[in-house]
């Protein structure tokens, strides 16, 4: 839709209860079975230099957690940058993709896709040990209210997302701050301790040699820091 529009003038929302070709980072399949998940995409116009992909993705994670926890008795965490985590397993993912105007080759819009496993009972073997759902049985009598709160939460945060006024919440929800991690970015893999997430949504990673500010990438391994004996 974004590519077919001559000009993206206003936000649009697309929802489905089933995806036949859902995908996440690096075009990985995103399992999207019928009637058991929330699959939603926001098409947002980009004007001038106002687009900040790091803050947009982190903001979406905070807004999603707020809406989900209003309706489900769960305590979620966020694994930088785009995974929603419950009980150390992935329950949802967020993907932001840019749309370029073919005539001017300039950024004209962005799509923020979100997939959440609501009531999925089983998963393919490849992700059975790393994925979970919010509930094994439907617990929301009317899913309309949940979807409405989800959309409302997103647009409320979107109004001021460039101010990074939600970053304290993001850091409180982080599952990686203070942890030893491995990060893949720019065709390399580095290990270190996550000091924090900065005001631009960047991962601040302390390695043995340097401090890195990573704006995009993937955390592939997380573990607690080992404490010295007696500490």
C-alpha positions as a Markdown table, in Angstrom:
| # | Residue | x | y | z |
|---|---|---|---|---|
| 1 | Unk | 0.0 | 0.0 | 0.0 |
| 2 | Unk | 2.8 | 2.4 | 0.9 |
| 3 | Unk | 4.6 | 1.9 | -2.4 |
| 4 | Unk | 1.4 | 2.2 | -4.4 |
| 5 | Unk | 0.4 | 5.6 | -2.9 |
| 6 | Unk | 1.6 | 8.6 | -4.8 |
| 7 | Unk | 1.9 | 10.4 | -1.5 |
| 8 | Unk | 1.5 | 9.2 | 2.0 |
| 9 | Unk | -0.5 | 11.9 | 3.7 |
| 10 | Unk | -1.9 | 10.3 | 6.9 |
| 11 | Unk | -1.3 | 7.3 | 9.1 |
| 12 | Unk | -3.1 | 4.1 | 8.3 |
| 13 | Unk | -3.6 | 0.9 | 10.2 |
| 14 | Unk | -3.8 | -2.6 | 8.8 |
| 15 | Unk | -4.8 | -5.6 | 10.9 |
| 16 | Unk | -5.1 | -9.4 | 10.2 |
| 17 | Unk | -5.9 | -12.4 | 12.3 |
| 18 | Unk | -3.6 | -14.6 | 10.1 |
| 19 | Unk | -0.5 | -14.0 | 8.0 |
| 20 | Unk | 0.6 | -16.4 | 5.3 |
| 21 | Unk | 4.0 | -14.7 | 4.8 |
| 22 | Unk | 4.8 | -12.9 | 8.0 |
| 23 | Unk | 8.4 | -12.0 | 8.5 |
| 24 | Unk | 10.7 | -10.3 | 11.0 |
| 25 | Unk | 14.3 | -9.2 | 10.9 |
| 26 | Unk | 16.5 | -10.5 | 8.1 |
| 27 | Unk | 13.4 | -11.9 | 6.4 |
| 28 | Unk | 13.0 | -14.6 | 9.0 |
| 29 | Unk | 9.6 | -16.3 | 9.0 |
| 30 | Unk | 7.3 | -15.0 | 11.7 |
| 31 | Unk | 4.8 | -17.7 | 12.7 |
| 32 | Unk | 1.3 | -16.2 | 12.4 |
| 33 | Unk | -1.4 | -18.9 | 12.8 |
| 34 | Unk | -5.0 | -18.1 | 12.4 |
| 35 | Unk | -7.1 | -16.6 | 15.2 |
| 36 | Unk | -4.4 | -16.8 | 17.9 |
| 37 | Unk | -2.4 | -13.6 | 17.4 |
| 38 | Unk | -2.4 | -9.9 | 16.9 |
| 39 | Unk | -0.8 | -8.9 | 13.6 |
| 40 | Unk | -0.9 | -5.2 | 12.9 |
| 41 | Unk | 1.0 | -2.7 | 10.8 |
| 42 | Unk | 1.1 | 1.1 | 11.0 |
| 43 | Unk | 1.9 | 3.1 | 7.9 |
| 44 | Unk | 3.2 | 6.4 | 8.9 |
| 45 | Unk | 4.1 | 9.4 | 6.6 |
| 46 | Unk | 7.6 | 10.8 | 7.1 |
| 47 | Unk | 8.0 | 14.6 | 6.8 |
| 48 | Unk | 11.4 | 16.4 | 6.4 |
| 49 | Unk | 14.1 | 15.3 | 8.9 |
| 50 | Unk | 11.7 | 14.2 | 11.7 |
| 51 | Unk | 12.1 | 10.5 | 11.3 |
| 52 | Unk | 14.1 | 8.7 | 14.0 |
| 53 | Unk | 14.1 | 4.9 | 13.5 |
| 54 | Unk | 15.8 | 4.1 | 16.8 |
| 55 | Unk | 13.3 | 6.0 | 18.8 |
| 56 | Unk | 10.3 | 4.9 | 16.7 |
| 57 | Unk | 11.0 | 1.2 | 17.3 |
| 58 | Unk | 11.8 | 1.6 | 21.0 |
| 59 | Unk | 8.6 | 3.7 | 21.5 |
| 60 | Unk | 6.5 | 1.1 | 19.8 |
| 61 | Unk | 7.8 | -1.5 | 22.2 |
| 62 | Unk | 6.9 | 0.6 | 25.2 |
| 63 | Unk | 3.4 | 1.4 | 23.8 |
| 64 | Unk | 2.8 | -2.3 | 23.0 |
| 65 | Unk | 3.8 | -3.4 | 26.5 |
| 66 | Unk | 1.5 | -0.9 | 28.1 |
| 67 | Unk | -1.5 | -2.0 | 26.0 |
| 68 | Unk | -0.8 | -5.7 | 26.5 |
| 69 | Unk | -0.4 | -5.5 | 30.3 |
| 70 | Unk | -3.7 | -3.6 | 30.5 |
| 71 | Unk | -5.5 | -6.8 | 29.3 |
| 72 | Unk | -3.2 | -9.7 | 30.2 |
| 73 | Unk | -1.9 | -10.6 | 33.6 |
| 74 | Unk | 1.7 | -10.7 | 32.5 |
| 75 | Unk | 4.9 | -8.8 | 33.3 |
| 76 | Unk | 6.7 | -8.2 | 30.0 |
| 77 | Unk | 10.3 | -7.2 | 29.3 |
| 78 | Unk | 11.9 | -5.8 | 26.1 |
| 79 | Unk | 15.0 | -7.3 | 24.6 |
| 80 | Unk | 16.7 | -4.6 | 22.6 |
| 81 | Unk | 15.7 | -3.6 | 20.2 |
| 82 | Unk | 12.5 | -5.2 | 19.0 |
| 83 | Unk | 11.5 | -8.3 | 21.0 |
| 84 | Unk | 8.8 | -8.6 | 23.6 |
| 85 | Unk | 9.7 | -11.1 | 26.3 |
| 86 | Unk | 7.7 | -13.0 | 28.8 |
| 87 | Unk | 9.2 | -15.7 | 31.1 |
| 88 | Unk | 12.5 | -15.5 | 29.1 |
| 89 | Unk | 10.7 | -16.4 | 25.8 |
| 90 | Unk | 9.7 | -14.2 | 22.9 |
| 91 | Unk | 6.0 | -13.4 | 22.8 |
| 92 | Unk | 6.1 | -10.7 | 20.2 |
| 93 | Unk | 8.3 | -8.8 | 17.7 |
| 94 | Unk | 8.4 | -5.4 | 16.1 |
| 95 | Unk | 9.9 | -4.5 | 12.7 |
| 96 | Unk | 10.2 | -1.0 | 11.2 |
| 97 | Unk | 10.8 | -0.7 | 7.4 |
| 98 | Unk | 11.3 | 2.5 | 5.4 |
| 99 | Unk | 9.4 | 3.3 | 2.2 |
| 100 | Unk | 11.3 | 5.4 | -0.5 |
| 101 | Unk | 9.6 | 7.5 | -3.1 |
| 102 | Unk | 10.6 | 6.0 | -6.4 |
| 103 | Unk | 10.6 | 9.4 | -8.1 |
| 104 | Unk | 12.7 | 11.4 | -5.6 |
| 105 | Unk | 14.5 | 8.5 | -3.9 |
| 106 | Unk | 13.7 | 10.2 | -0.6 |
| 107 | Unk | 12.1 | 8.6 | 2.5 |
| 108 | Unk | 8.3 | 9.0 | 2.2 |
| 109 | Unk | 7.0 | 6.7 | 4.9 |
| 110 | Unk | 7.7 | 3.9 | 7.4 |
| 111 | Unk | 5.8 | 0.8 | 8.2 |
| 112 | Unk | 5.9 | -0.5 | 11.8 |
| 113 | Unk | 4.8 | -4.1 | 11.9 |
| 114 | Unk | 3.9 | -5.8 | 15.2 |
| 115 | Unk | 3.2 | -9.5 | 15.8 |
| 116 | Unk | 2.1 | -10.8 | 19.2 |
| 117 | Unk | 1.3 | -14.4 | 20.1 |
| 118 | Unk | -1.9 | -14.1 | 22.1 |
| 119 | Unk | -3.3 | -17.6 | 22.4 |
| 120 | Unk | -1.0 | -19.8 | 20.3 |
| 121 | Unk | -0.9 | -23.3 | 21.7 |
| 122 | Unk | 2.0 | -24.8 | 19.8 |
| 123 | Unk | 4.9 | -23.6 | 17.7 |
| 124 | Unk | 7.1 | -25.1 | 15.0 |
| 125 | Unk | 10.0 | -27.2 | 16.2 |
| 126 | Unk | 12.5 | -24.5 | 15.2 |
| 127 | Unk | 11.1 | -22.0 | 17.7 |
| 128 | Unk | 9.4 | -24.2 | 20.2 |
| 129 | Unk | 12.1 | -23.5 | 22.9 |
| 130 | Unk | 12.3 | -19.7 | 22.3 |
| 131 | Unk | 8.7 | -18.6 | 21.7 |
| 132 | Unk | 5.6 | -18.5 | 23.9 |
| 133 | Unk | 2.1 | -16.9 | 24.0 |
| 134 | Unk | 0.4 | -14.6 | 26.5 |
| 135 | Unk | -2.2 | -17.3 | 27.2 |
| 136 | Unk | -3.0 | -20.8 | 26.1 |
| 137 | Unk | -6.8 | -20.0 | 26.1 |
| 138 | Unk | -8.7 | -16.9 | 25.1 |
| 139 | Unk | -9.2 | -14.7 | 28.2 |
| 140 | Unk | -10.5 | -11.5 | 26.6 |
| 141 | Unk | -14.3 | -11.6 | 26.0 |
| 142 | Unk | -14.2 | -8.8 | 23.4 |
| 143 | Unk | -10.9 | -8.4 | 21.6 |
| 144 | Unk | -12.1 | -5.1 | 20.1 |
| 145 | Unk | -11.3 | -3.3 | 23.3 |
| 146 | Unk | -7.8 | -4.7 | 23.3 |
| 147 | Unk | -7.1 | -3.8 | 19.7 |
| 148 | Unk | -8.5 | -0.3 | 20.3 |
| 149 | Unk | -6.2 | 0.2 | 23.3 |
| 150 | Unk | -3.3 | -1.1 | 21.3 |
| 151 | Unk | -3.8 | 1.4 | 18.5 |
| 152 | Unk | -4.6 | 4.2 | 20.9 |
| 153 | Unk | -1.5 | 3.6 | 22.9 |
| 154 | Unk | 0.7 | 3.6 | 19.8 |
| 155 | Unk | -0.6 | 6.9 | 18.5 |
| 156 | Unk | -0.5 | 8.6 | 21.9 |
| 157 | Unk | 3.2 | 7.8 | 22.2 |
| 158 | Unk | 3.8 | 8.6 | 18.5 |
| 159 | Unk | 2.8 | 12.3 | 19.2 |
| 160 | Unk | 5.9 | 13.0 | 21.2 |
| 161 | Unk | 8.2 | 10.1 | 20.5 |
| 162 | Unk | 11.1 | 12.3 | 19.2 |
| 163 | Unk | 11.4 | 13.8 | 22.7 |
| 164 | Unk | 12.4 | 10.4 | 24.0 |
| 165 | Unk | 10.2 | 11.0 | 27.0 |
| 166 | Unk | 9.4 | 7.2 | 27.2 |
| 167 | Unk | 13.1 | 6.1 | 27.4 |
| 168 | Unk | 13.1 | 5.7 | 31.2 |
| 169 | Unk | 10.2 | 3.3 | 30.8 |
| 170 | Unk | 12.1 | 1.4 | 28.1 |
| 171 | Unk | 15.1 | 1.1 | 30.3 |
| 172 | Unk | 13.0 | -0.2 | 33.2 |
| 173 | Unk | 11.5 | -2.8 | 30.9 |
| 174 | Unk | 14.8 | -3.8 | 29.4 |
| 175 | Unk | 15.9 | -7.5 | 29.8 |
| 176 | Unk | 19.5 | -6.8 | 28.8 |
| 177 | Unk | 20.8 | -3.8 | 30.8 |
| 178 | Unk | 23.5 | -5.0 | 33.1 |
| 179 | Unk | 23.8 | -8.4 | 31.2 |
| 180 | Unk | 26.7 | -9.9 | 29.3 |
| 181 | Unk | 25.6 | -10.2 | 25.7 |
| 182 | Unk | 26.7 | -11.0 | 22.2 |
| 183 | Unk | 25.6 | -8.5 | 19.5 |
| 184 | Unk | 25.6 | -9.0 | 15.7 |
| 185 | Unk | 25.9 | -5.7 | 13.8 |
| 186 | Unk | 27.7 | -4.5 | 10.7 |
| 187 | Unk | 28.7 | -8.0 | 9.7 |
| 188 | Unk | 30.5 | -8.6 | 13.0 |
| 189 | Unk | 29.8 | -10.1 | 16.4 |
| 190 | Unk | 31.0 | -8.5 | 19.6 |
| 191 | Unk | 30.6 | -9.4 | 23.3 |
| 192 | Unk | 30.3 | -7.1 | 26.2 |
| 193 | Unk | 28.2 | -5.7 | 29.0 |
| 194 | Unk | 25.1 | -3.6 | 28.3 |
| 195 | Unk | 25.6 | -0.4 | 30.3 |
| 196 | Unk | 22.3 | 1.2 | 29.2 |
| 197 | Unk | 20.1 | 2.3 | 26.3 |
| 198 | Unk | 20.7 | 5.9 | 25.5 |
| 199 | Unk | 18.3 | 8.7 | 24.6 |
| 200 | Unk | 18.5 | 7.8 | 20.9 |
| 201 | Unk | 17.6 | 4.1 | 21.5 |
| 202 | Unk | 21.1 | 3.0 | 21.0 |
| 203 | Unk | 22.7 | 0.1 | 22.9 |
| 204 | Unk | 25.7 | 1.2 | 24.9 |
| 205 | Unk | 27.9 | -1.8 | 25.0 |
| 206 | Unk | 31.1 | -2.0 | 27.1 |
| 207 | Unk | 33.6 | -4.5 | 25.6 |
| 208 | Unk | 37.0 | -5.4 | 26.9 |
| 209 | Unk | 38.5 | -2.8 | 24.5 |
| 210 | Unk | 36.0 | 0.0 | 24.1 |
| 211 | Unk | 32.5 | 1.4 | 24.6 |
| 212 | Unk | 30.3 | 1.0 | 21.5 |
| 213 | Unk | 27.1 | 2.8 | 20.6 |
| 214 | Unk | 25.0 | 0.5 | 18.5 |
| 215 | Unk | 22.0 | 1.9 | 16.7 |
| 216 | Unk | 20.9 | -1.3 | 14.9 |
| 217 | Unk | 21.7 | -5.0 | 15.3 |
| 218 | Unk | 20.6 | -8.1 | 17.1 |
| 219 | Unk | 21.4 | -9.5 | 20.5 |
| 220 | Unk | 22.0 | -13.2 | 19.9 |
| 221 | Unk | 23.0 | -14.3 | 23.4 |
| 222 | Unk | 22.3 | -13.0 | 26.9 |
| 223 | Unk | 23.6 | -14.1 | 30.3 |
| 224 | Unk | 24.0 | -12.7 | 33.8 |
| 225 | Unk | 27.4 | -11.2 | 34.8 |
| 226 | Unk | 29.3 | -13.7 | 36.9 |
| 227 | Unk | 30.2 | -12.2 | 40.3 |
| 228 | Unk | 33.5 | -12.9 | 42.0 |
| 229 | Unk | 33.5 | -15.4 | 44.8 |
| 230 | Unk | 32.5 | -13.8 | 48.1 |
| 231 | Unk | 30.7 | -10.8 | 46.4 |
